[in-house]
Amino acid sequence: MLKYEATLHTPDALASQIEVLYQRDPDLLVMGSLGRASLFNAALAMPNIEYDARGETPLTSGKEPRDIDIITTAVDMVSHPFEVDTRAFRGTELAIIREGDDWILQSEQRGFSESLHPAVMEPVVAETVFGIPVQTVLAQTHLALTNCRPYLRPRDGISQRLLHQAQGSQLPQELYAPFDRLMRTRPDWRMRVNGLYNKYTPDAAKRVASSARANAQRLGLKV
């Protein structure tokens, strides 16, 4: 994880990095808090409203520089000075996959995969914090994605409340039927446990566990 440095992690550095990201993938979607900030700016003229409500700044998350959460098909994305995170929507719990002009909502843990209506993922162009131009998706889609998470963090409630305020005109709810079906699909508990293990267990502990399993197998023990 990167360490925040005031002279390195600046508004200009964030703007320059996002510009480079769009040079790599012009169709890239900025998600997470930076994507939501562009919606709050367009609808409420308050890009910082969520950060203020959380007691945070646009450049930091706790003591670390803020991640840039994106959806992209590109592989080689510059991740300096700010960390670029494609995992939020490319994991086993929840994934948004773009294949040409098609969008797919997927959850490996729940054995779920359905195509999305293109209007649901239609880019919304707006300025996020510091007047940086980005593309994101509708507030309605941000809400649907948040609701699909297997668990919500306390701060997600702030995001949901503000997204409701920023929705404006809405798409027909039937276009979001895949999200509703995903929410009703129960996850496979074994994959859920494995996902939590991979996400939260330190690498050193994983190596010890792997070595212990290998030794047990050599001794003919069932693991």
Secondary structure, 3 states (H helix, E strand, C coil): CCCCCCCCCCHHHHHHHHHHHHHHCCCCEECHHHHHHHHHHHHHCCCCHHHHHHCCECCEECCEECCEEEECCCCCCCCCCCCEECHHHECCCCEEEEECCEEEEEECCCCEEEEECHHHHCCEEEECHHHCEEEECCHHHHHHHHHCCCCCCHHHHHHHHHHHHCCCCCCCHHHHHHHHHHHHCCCCHHHHHHHHHHHHCCHHHHHHHHHHHHHHHHCCCCC
